[in-house]
Amino acid sequence: MKTIINENDEQYLEIVEHILNNKKFNDLDHYFHHGTSRLLHSQRVSYYSYKVAKKLGLDYETTAIAGLLHDFYGETKGTSKLHHLYEEYSHPLKAAKNAETYFKVSPKIKNIIATHMFPWTLRPTKYIEGWIVNMVDKTVATYEYSLKFRYKFSLWTIFLFNILRIGTTK
């Protein structure tokens, strides 16, 4: 099992171990998302969502499971920008269906997964834990994109800094 999770957090691992040991779920390691594997992205979203929910005294077990399964869907087949937009819109329902099929999740977990792309998917979650997964997903994706583009961003920053410096020196 490939993981980025704090392996000393026994309570978290006990909640999600059955998912982390599932072969179909681990296939997410072969699909890339935000510059990383969908498996690692899902683990980040799950663990940080779990920590936030636990700190706030909310249903952290549901949050951990929903966070882990929020992008549990198969390979995307198209490469066009239109197909990519369609996948962004449709993948939450695919992930919710897979979660229900492979793990028999509760309606609450299914709702959190199906609505995690709000406002893109237009339907908001019914649960505060869903808002946590939604926000953590956006934060983690931003972090992952920043790692993916760090090199390019660094070059542009240096370039702009030098242009600005040239304009202010005599």
C-alpha positions in Angstrom: 0.0 0.0 0.0 1.5 3.3 -1.1 0.6 6.1 1.3 1.5 9.6 2.4 -0.6 9.4 5.5 0.7 9.6 9.0 1.1 5.9 9.7 1.1 6.6 13.5 -2.5 7.8 13.4 -4.0 4.4 14.3 -7.5 5.8 14.7 -7.5 7.2 11.1 -6.0 4.0 9.7 -8.6 1.9 11.5 -11.4 3.9 9.8 -10.0 3.6 6.3 -7.9 0.5 6.3 -10.5 -1.6 4.4 -10.4 1.0 1.6 -6.6 1.4 1.6 -6.2 -2.4 1.2 -8.7 -2.6 -1.7 -7.1 -3.5 -5.0 -9.6 -1.5 -7.1 -9.1 1.6 -5.0 -5.3 1.2 -5.3 -5.7 1.3 -9.1 -6.1 5.1 -8.6 -2.3 5.2 -8.3 -2.2 4.7 -12.2 -4.3 7.8 -12.9 -2.9 11.3 -12.6 -4.6 14.3 -11.3 -3.2 17.8 -10.4 0.3 16.6 -11.1 0.2 13.6 -8.7 -1.6 10.2 -8.7 -5.3 10.3 -7.8 -4.4 7.8 -5.0 -2.1 10.2 -3.3 -4.4 13.2 -3.9 -7.3 11.2 -2.4 -5.2 10.3 0.7 -4.3 13.9 1.3 -7.9 15.1 1.0 -9.1 12.3 3.3 -6.5 12.7 6.0 -6.7 16.5 6.2 -10.5 16.5 6.1 -10.5 13.9 8.9 -8.2 16.1 11.0 -10.4 19.2 10.5 -13.6 17.3 11.2 -12.1 15.8 14.3 -10.8 19.1 15.6 -14.3 20.6 15.1 -16.0 17.7 16.9 -17.8 16.5 13.7 -18.3 13.1 12.1 -14.7 12.5 11.3 -15.2 8.8 10.3 -17.6 9.7 7.6 -15.4 12.6 6.5 -12.3 10.4 6.3 -14.1 7.8 4.1 -15.8 10.4 1.9 -12.5 12.2 1.4 -10.8 9.0 0.4 -13.4 8.0 -2.1 -14.2 11.4 -3.5 -12.2 10.7 -6.8 -12.8 7.0 -6.9 -13.6 6.6 -10.6 -11.8 5.0 -13.6 -9.7 6.2 -16.4 -10.8 9.2 -18.4 -10.8 8.3 -22.1 -10.9 11.7 -23.9 -8.1 14.2 -24.3 -10.1 17.2 -25.7 -10.8 20.2 -23.5 -14.5 19.6 -23.9 -14.1 16.1 -22.6 -12.0 17.3 -19.7 -14.7 19.7 -18.7 -17.3 16.9 -18.9 -15.2 14.7 -16.6 -14.9 17.6 -14.1 -18.6 17.8 -14.0 -19.5 14.1 -14.1 -16.8 12.4 -12.0 -18.4 13.1 -8.6 -21.4 10.9 -9.5 -19.2 8.2 -11.0 -17.1 8.2 -7.8 -20.3 8.1 -5.6 -21.6 5.1 -7.6 -18.2 3.3 -7.3 -18.1 4.0 -3.6 -21.6 2.5 -3.1 -20.7 -0.5 -5.3 -17.4 -1.4 -3.8 -17.8 -0.3 -0.2 -21.6 -0.1 0.5 -21.3 3.5 1.9 -24.0 5.4 3.7 -26.2 8.0 2.0 -24.3 10.7 3.8 -21.0 9.6 2.4 -22.5 9.2 -1.0 -23.9 12.8 -0.9 -20.5 14.2 0.2 -18.7 12.4 -2.7 -21.4 13.4 -5.3 -21.3 17.1 -4.3 -17.6 17.6 -3.7 -17.2 19.7 -6.8 -19.7 22.4 -5.8 -20.1 25.0 -7.2 -19.0 23.4 -10.5 -21.7 20.7 -10.2 -24.3 23.2 -9.0 -25.6 21.0 -6.2 -24.3 21.8 -2.7 -23.8 19.2 0.0 -26.3 18.6 2.7 -23.6 18.2 5.4 -21.0 20.3 7.1 -18.6 17.4 6.6 -19.2 17.7 2.9 -18.1 21.4 3.0 -15.0 20.3 4.7 -14.1 17.7 2.0 -15.0 20.3 -0.7 -12.7 23.0 0.8 -9.9 20.6 1.6 -10.1 19.1 -1.9 -9.7 22.6 -3.4 -6.8 23.4 -1.1 -5.0 20.2 -1.8 -5.5 20.6 -5.5 -4.0 24.1 -5.4 -1.0 22.8 -3.4 -0.5 19.9 -5.9 -0.7 22.3 -8.9 1.8 24.6 -7.3 4.2 21.7 -7.0 3.6 20.7 -10.6 4.3 24.2 -11.9 6.9 25.3 -9.3 9.7 25.2 -11.8 7.9 27.2 -14.4 6.6 29.6 -11.7 10.1 30.1 -10.4 11.5 30.9 -13.8 8.7 33.4 -14.5 9.2 35.0 -11.1 13.0 35.4 -11.7 12.2 36.8 -15.2 9.7 39.3 -13.9 11.9 40.3 -11.0 14.8 41.0 -13.4 12.6 43.0 -15.7 11.3 45.1 -12.8 14.8 45.5 -11.5 16.1 46.7 -14.9 13.3 49.2 -15.0 14.2 50.7 -11.6 18.0 50.8 -12.0 19.9 53.7 -13.6 
